[in-house]
Amino acid sequence: SVVVQPWRQYRLSVWIRTNGYEMVGEARAMVLDQRGQALSYNDLGLKSTQDWTQANVVFNSLGNEKVNVYLGVWGGKGGTLWWDD
């Protein structure tokens, strides 16, 4: 979990690269509160093959002092996806 200040707006920034990646709509960068409620909603706008591209997720901490950050793919198939920074 990540410590945050309540009622603040934050930006999660990540660099993503893909090569022949088949599940572009299923890659997620999510921020959840301690109960599992989503604090962020986004479409990373990935392409099947792309060079390093910065993606941003904006969220408000609401009344939370800790949040959970998840980067990943659920139900992935073929191709390669890299996350950095």
Residue pairs with C-beta under 8 A, 6 or more apart in sequence:
1 34
1 66
1 67
1 68
2 66
2 67
2 68
2 69
3 65
3 66
4 10
4 61
4 64
4 65
4 66
4 67
5 61
5 65
6 61
6 62
6 63
6 64
6 65
7 60
7 61
7 62
7 63
8 60
8 61
9 58
9 59
9 60
9 61
10 31
10 58
10 59
10 60
10 61
11 56
11 57
11 58
12 29
12 31
12 40
12 56
12 57
12 58
12 59
12 69
13 54
13 55
13 56
13 57
13 85
14 29
14 54
14 55
14 56
14 57
14 71
14 83
14 84
14 85
15 52
15 53
15 54
15 55
15 83
15 84
15 85
16 27
16 44
16 46
16 50
16 52
16 53
16 54
16 55
16 81
16 82
16 83
16 84
17 50
17 51
17 52
17 53
17 81
17 82
17 84
18 24
18 46
18 47
18 48
18 49
18 50
18 79
18 80
18 81
18 82
19 49
19 79
19 80
20 48
20 49
20 78
20 79
20 80
21 27
21 46
21 48
21 49
21 78
21 79
21 80
21 81
22 48
22 76
22 77
22 78
22 79
23 73
23 75
23 76
23 77
23 79
24 44
24 46
24 47
24 48
25 43
25 46
26 73
26 74
26 75
26 76
27 44
27 46
27 72
27 73
27 81
28 44
28 70
28 71
28 72
28 73
28 74
29 40
29 42
29 44
29 55
29 57
29 69
29 70
29 71
30 38
30 40
30 57
30 69
30 70
30 71
31 38
31 39
31 40
31 57
31 59
31 67
31 68
31 69
31 70
32 38
32 39
32 67
32 68
32 70
33 39
33 62
33 64
33 67
33 68
34 64
34 66
34 67
34 68
39 59
39 60
39 61
39 62
39 64
39 67
40 57
40 58
40 59
42 55
42 57
42 58
44 55
45 55
46 53
46 55
46 81
48 79
52 84
59 67
61 67
71 83
73 81
